[in-house]
């Protein structure tokens, strides 16, 4: 995966007209609740919480590529294939393109994102011992929301994101096909440099 991210960043730099231009790079920290849009196998998931660190590079005005790392955690409500009081963690990588459009000459605007994830699911019991790991696999995501520019280098980006990831997981002798889909309502703070 390290090689994939290196190649992705190199391609973005090649397509830029000036790799050293100011305010083309960004670092964003995003946090917020995750709302499952369907059961995970036969497990009813409670509202979870996720966080993400994303690095972006604006290779033409308003259009940037991004890549980062994310973590999300939800608990299972009741008994399921994962047992009672299970915890579902999703960790991995995120990548894609983002479009940021200012509204006229104001500090307000909106963003659109589309891309993929390379994540895995872990099922743990309430003592945080690992019961199962799905291994990494590809999924997809889309997102949108308003942008508020604060000063020269800061942006606040609240928004909604939909993610989908399908993985197989084996607990004991039982193999389950899992579709993890959820809507995330988060707030990102981005520093441009």
N, C-alpha and C positions, 0 to 999 in steps of 0.2 A: 504494500500500500504506500510505503514511503516513496517508492519509485514513481508511482502514479501521480502523487502530489507534486513531486519535483518536475515531472514532465508537464503537468498542467500549468504550473507557475512559469516555466520556461516558454511555453507556447503563448501565454498571455503577454510576456515581455517582448516576444518577437513581433506580435501584432501591434504593439504600441508605437507611436511616432517618436516619443521621447521617454525613455525608461527612467530618467531622473527628474521628471517634472514634479513640481510640488503638489501636494494634496491629491495624489493619485492612489495612494495606499490607505487602507483603513483597517482598523481593528474594532470589532464589535463584540460586546458581551450582551447576551440575550437570556432572559429568564421569564418563566411564566407557567401557568397551569396547563395541563394536557387533559382533554376530554375524549375518552374512547368513543368511537362512532359505531363500534360493534364489539361483541364479546370476543375474547381471545380463546379460541377453541370453545370449551364450555365454561370458561372463567369470565365472570362479570367483573370488570375492572372499575375501581373507584377513581375519582379524579386524581391525576398524578401531577408531578412537577418536573420541569426540565430546565436545563441550562445549556448554553452553547457559546463557544468562542469561535468567531469567524474572522478570517483575514480576507481582504478584498483588494483588487487592483483594477482601477478604472482605465481601460485601454483605449476607449474613445469617450467623448463627452456623453454623460448620462448612462453609459453601459459599462458594467464591470463584471469580472469573474470573481467567484468567491470559493473558498475552501476552509474547512474548520473541523472542530471536534465537538460532539454533543453527548449529553447524558440525560436520561429520563428515568423516572421511577414511579410505579403505580402499585397499589396493593390490590389483592384479589378479595372480592366480597363473597364470603361463604366457601363451601366446598367446590372443588373443581379437579381437573386432571392434575393440577399442580399441588393439590392438597389444600387444607384450610390455612388461612393466614399467610398465604404465599405472597412474595414480592416479585414483581416483574421489572427488570432493569433493561433498558435499551441503551447501548453505547456504540459509538462508532464515528464515522466521518460524514461530512456533508460537503457538497460541491455544486456549482451551477453558475448561472448568470443572473444579474440583477439590473433592473432599469430604474433609475431615479429621475423623476420629472418635477422640476420646480413649477409652482403655480405663479405665473407672471414674474414680476420682479420682487416677490416677497420671500420671506424665510420659510414658507410652507410649501409642501409638495406631496408627492406620493411615490411609493415604490412597488415594484412587481418583481417577484423572484420565481424562478423555475429551475429545478435541478434534481439531483439524486442524492441518495444516502448509501453508504456501505456500512451497515450496522449488524449487530447481533443481539439476540435476546438471551438473558440469563434469568432463570427461575430460582429463587432462594426461599428458604423457610424463614420464619420470624427470628431465628438465631443467626441469620446472615450466612448460613452454610450453603454452598452451591449445590443445587439439585440437578440442574441441566443447563447446557449452553448450546445454542443453535448453530454457532459458527457464523461468520460474516457472510452477508449477501447483499445484493443491490435492491433498492427500493426507489421511490420517487417522492417529490414534494413540490408544492406550489405555495406561494404566499403573497400577501399584499397588505398595504396599510399606509397611513400618513407619515410624513417626514417633517420634523421641525428642526431647522438649523439654528444652533445656538452659538453665536460668535463666529469666528473664522474656521474652526476646526472640529466642532462638535455637532452631532446630529442625534436626536431622539427619534426612535422608529417603533412606535407601537404597531401591532398588526396581528393578523390571523394567518395561520399556516395549516395546511392539510398535508399529512404524511401517510404513506402506505409502505409496508414491508411485509413480505411473505417469507416465512422460514419454517423448516421442519425441526422438531425437537423430540428427543426421546427421554422419557422418565421411566426408569426400570425397563420393562419390556414393551412399554406402550409408546408408539410413535404417533405424534400429533402434527398435523399441518396447521400452522398458525398464521393468521392474517392480522397484523397489528396496524390498525388505522386509527388516526385520531386527529382532532382539531386542537391546535395550540393557540392560546391567546397570550402573547408575550410582549415584552417591551425590550427593545434593544437600544444600547447607547453606543454610538460609533465615534471614534476619534480618527480624523483624517490627517494624514501627514505626507 
